[in-house]
Amino acid sequence: MSATPARRILVVLPVLALLLLSACTAGHTVHARQITATQPTPSAPPTLSALPTPSASLSPTVKPTPGSLAWYVSQVPTFPQAPPPQPVPLPTTGVAQFWHRLPTDQKVAFITIDDGGLARPPEVADFVWQAHIPVTMFLNSPAAAEHTDYFRQIQVAGGVVENHTINHTSLAGRSYDYQKHEICGAADKLETLFGKRATLFRPPFGNHDATTLKAAYDCGAKAVLHWTETVHEGKVRYQTPEKVVQPGDVLLMHFRPALMDDLLAALKAIHRAGLTPALLEDYVR
């Protein structure tokens, strides 16, 4: 046998090995929800194109492990398509509008998450992305500054950042200067971190007065939002006698350890009411 065929065999074998390795890799989807290795700037935030597409439905023969991300996604109800949003009218009196629920008869409800300093379950951004959950985050600016990457991931997944003051102190009865400092200071910081000026404000504990509405307006807020339901540890607590989510209702939860359960409970309550979750910012412009 000549040396030439032997050399050809040696060349072909590595090529075959590379082809086999490529074939194995092509059938395996790598979960890569890492936005960037470096800190993104507010002027160039990470985009959804950098993220994996929402997971396809699991095979009916595969049951996800309870408590896993796949399990939470599998438990999300199927909602009717949200109607084209009809923005609500805003006053022109130089103060922010205050609402417990948005004045809309469209079959939608709104999911909001407050604070940010206590707990940040790691799979929330993936859950929001894969289940298409429209969420508004009312953040305290120090928590947002300390955990910016975490909240940016939720922002990229479709969440919107709004204002919840600097120090999370009750505002009612405080001076205009004090309230303006708390609201404008947080708005300025959040704009720096996330590249968008907050246009909605939630006062800590819901406590507010006429001065709050004026200061919020002067800091760029179009509306001050309370809530009509709270969600904690997977249980919806109704603030109205109907005990059912109504069109325009605002559901409140917090960045706490059970946030995944709270999001799922809110989605199920909205579905039971025949409504679809929608984004606050589509209605308050």
N, C-alpha and C positions, 0 to 999 in steps of 0.2 A: 504493500500500500504506500502511495506517495505521501509526502508531508503536507501537500496542499489541501486535500480533503480534511485532514486532521485539524489544520488551522481554521478551516471554515466551520467545523463543528464547535471549536472553542469560541468563535465569534458569535455563532447563532445561539448558543446556550444562554449567555447573559441577556440577549434580546428577548428570548422566550420567557426568562424569569421576570423581566420588567413588564412584559405584557400580562403575565399572570397576576403580578402584584397590582397592576392598574385595574384589571378586571375585578379583583377583590375589593379594592378601594371604591370603585364606582358604585357598588351596591350598598355602601355603608354611609348613612347621613351623619355628619359630625355636628353635634349641637354646639354652636359657637356664639352664645350671646355675650360676647365680650365686645364692647363698643369700640374702644381703641386702647392701645397700650399706654398712650399718653393722654394727658388731660385735654379734652376738647375745649375750644374757646367758645364763648357765647355767640360770636359772629359766625362761627362755622360748626354748629352742633352736629353730632352724629346723625345720620339719616337712616330711615327704615330700610333702605337698600343694603345697609351693612348688617342687617339682622336676618335671622332665618325666617322663612315664611311660616305662618301658623301651621302647626302640625296637622297632617291629614288624619282622618278618623282612624282610630285603632282597629285592628282586625277584630271581628266579633269573637274570635277564639282567644283573644288576649285580654285579660282583665287587669287593668292597672292596679297597682298597690294602693289601698286606701291611704290618703294623706300625701300621696305623691302629686307632683304637678300634673301628670297625665290624668290622675284620678279627678282632681279639681276641674280640669278642662272637660272631662267626660260628664261631669255633673251639671254643667251649665245648660239651662233650658234653651230651646230654639225660639227666638223672638220674631215677631212680625217685623218687616222692614220699617225703620223709623220714618215718619212722614217728613217731607221737606220742612225745615224749621221755620216757624213764623216768629221773628223777633218781637219781644214784648216792648210796649212803649215806655220810654223813660221820661222823667220830669225835666223841666228846664228851669228849675227854681234855684239852682246853685247848691243843692244838697243831693246826696246819694239816696236812691230809692231803697227802702227796707222791705224785705219779704221773708215770710215763713215758707211760703210756697209760691212758685212763679204763677202769675195770672195767665195761664194758657189752658185751653180745652183740648189741646192735642194729647194723644195717648202716650205721653212720655213721662218719665221720672228721672231724677238726677242723683248721681252717686258722688259724694264728697268725702275726702279724707283729711283729717286735721293733724296739726302739730309737727311731728317728725323727729322729736328728740328721744322718745322713749324706746321704741323698737322698730326695726325695719326688716321684716321677713324677707329672706333673699330671693324668693321666687315670685314676688309680687309683679315685677316688671314683665316677666315671661307670661304670667297669668293674664295680665292686662292685655298684652300683645296677642297671645294665642286665642283668647276668648273674646277679643274685640270689646273690651269694657271701657266705656267713656268715663273717665274720672277727672275730677277737679281736686287738686291738692292745695289746701290752705295751710301754708307752711310758716312757722316761726323762722325768722331770718338766721339766727345763730345755728339752728339745726340744719337749715339748708346749706349754710356755709361749711359746716363740719362734715356733712354727708352729701356733698354736691353730686358726686358720680352716681350715687344710688338714685337720687331724684331725677337726674338727667336721663337715666335709663327708662324710668316711667314716662318722662316727658317724650322721649323718642318713641315709646310704645303707643303714644296717643294721649297721655295725660297732660293736663294744663296746670301750671303753677300760679297760685293766687296768694293773697296777703292775709296773715294771721298775727300781725304785730311782731315786735322784737322780743319783748319779755313775757308775753302771755299773762299780762295783768288785767284786772277788770278796769274798763275805761269809764264806765258810767260815773258821773259826778266829778271827774277830773277836769282840769283846765284845758282850754283849747290848745295851748302850747304843748302840754304834756301829751295829749292825744295825737296831735299832729306829728310830734316827734316819734311816737310809737308806730304810727301808720306810715308816714312818709319815709322814716328811716328803714323800715322793713321793705317798703316798695323799692327804694333805691338799691338796696342790697340784692334783692331778688332779681331786679332788672339786670344788674351787673353779672349775676351768676348764670341766669338763664336766657338772657337776651330778649326779654319781653317785659313790658311794664304791666304790673297787675292791674286789672280793671274791675275785679271783684274783691270784696273784703268781708271777712268774718270776724267779729269781735270775740275775744276770749270769753267763754262761758255764755255767749250770746248777750252779755251785758252791754248796753249802749244807751245813749241819750241823744238829744238833738245836736249837741256838740260833736258827737261821734259822726253823725251823718254829714255834717259840714266839713269836718276835718278829713273824712274819707274822700269826699268829693274833691277837696282841694289837693289831695294826694293822688288823684287820678282814678279813683274808684267810681264806677257808674252805679253800683248797687252794693248794698250790705245784706248778706244772706244769713238767715237763721236756719231752721230745719223743721221738718214735720215728723220724721222718724229718726231714732238712733239705732245703731246696730253694734252689739258688743257680745263677744264670745259666741258668735254664730246665732244670736237671737235678735229678732227685730222687735223694738219697743216703740209702740205707736204713741204719739203725742196728742192724737185727736180721737174722739169717740168712735169714729167709723171702723177702726182696727183693720183698715185696708189701705194700701197705697193709692192715692188719688192722682189724677193728671196734674202735673206741675209740682208734685211733692219733691222735697229735698231730703235725701237720706244721709245722715251723719255717721261716720265712723272715724277711728283714729289709727295712727301708726302704732299698733300694739301687737303683741305676739300672735293673737288669733285673727289677724287681718285677712288671711286667706279665707277663713271660715266666715268672716263678716261680709266679705265681697260676695261669696257664694250665697249666703242667706239673703242679702239685698237683691241679688239677681233673681232668686226664686220668688221673693215677695213681689217684685215688680212683675214677674211673669204671671203669677197667680191673679194679679189685678188686671191682666189683659193689656199691660202697658209694655213699652220698650224703653230701655235706658238710652238717654241722650246726653249730649254735652251742654253744660250750662252756658258756655261761651258762645254757642250757636244761637242762643235765645236772648242773651244780654250783650248787645253789641254797641 
